[in-house]
């Protein structure tokens, strides 16, 4: 079931004057309240596991950047 913007209220001021405002680092939809200017998500605890962007060093576990020419 898809959420409509009319059915979503701001958790801070309870206004329904909101708009979509991108996505967070876990790819949850973010919303912006146009009245109190707060940002929120509907499912803040649902996390999607991502593949790391960079390879990590097997010794120190820091990111390893590979340069291609």
Secondary structure as GFF3:
##gff-version 3
##sequence-region A 1 69
A	DSSP	three_ten_helix	5	7	.	.	.	ID=ss1
A	DSSP	beta_strand	18	23	.	.	.	ID=ss2
A	DSSP	beta_strand	29	33	.	.	.	ID=ss3
A	DSSP	beta_strand	39	41	.	.	.	ID=ss4
A	DSSP	beta_strand	55	56	.	.	.	ID=ss5
A	DSSP	beta_strand	63	64	.	.	.	ID=ss6
###
